Amino acid sequence: MAGEHVSNDEFFTQLANLFEYNRKKGHGTVYLTQKRVTADDGADAPSSAKVADDPLWDTHPENPLPIVIRANNNKSTKRKGTDREDIPKIKMSTVVQPDQLDAFYARYAEVCKAGMSALKKRDKKKKKKDKKKKKGGEAETKG
């Protein structure tokens, strides 16, 4: 998957487009994940001395590690026996170097806030009223 990573700027452009695509469809979910990149050669593999001395040895590595940020819409092609439209699966990822994290997260927060601006707030009042009616009705029948 190392060859599939896009640049940080391209990632932000595609992420904004993914939010916009879901907004136009009227529904959809965008999954955002992040994880630390570890060396494939086993350089960061735990030794018994590291684990015995400090059980959280991997939370403070000797050299700061880059982070992989992934985004996808978790859609797939049309499923057998359903009438749903064919929605393409969109996946993207980028690698952020430790020295660029602050600037990246500032821009990341802006893009995510802009993408979530069209969300509707949940109507909590209706649920509370329904629960009160049920409780009141139960009390009357018991008494």
C-alpha positions, 0 to 999 in steps of 0.5 A: 500500500506504500505506493498508493499514498497521495501527497498531503495536499492531494489528500485534502482535495480528495477528502473535501470531494468525498464529503461533497459527494456524500452530501450530494447523495444525501447520505453516506459515511466517511471513515477516517483512521490514523495509525503510526507507521512502523518499520517493516524490517522489524527495527521497532520489534519489542525486545524482552528487555524493553518490555520488562523495563517499560511496558509502554515502551512503544509510546515513546520511540527513539525517533518520531514515527510518521503517521498514516491517515486514511479515508474511505466511504466503505462502499462496494459494488451492488450486492446480489439481490438488492436494488441499491445503486452502484456506489464506487468505493473511494479509498485514499491515504497519506503519510504525514512526517512528524515535523509536519503534524501540527500544520497537517492537523490544523488543516485536517480539522478545517476540512473535516469541520467544513465537511460536517457542516451539513449534518442535521442535529438530532432531535432529543426533545422528541425522545424525552417526551415519548419516554415521559408519556410511556412512564406516565401511562404505566404509572396510571395503569398500576395505580 
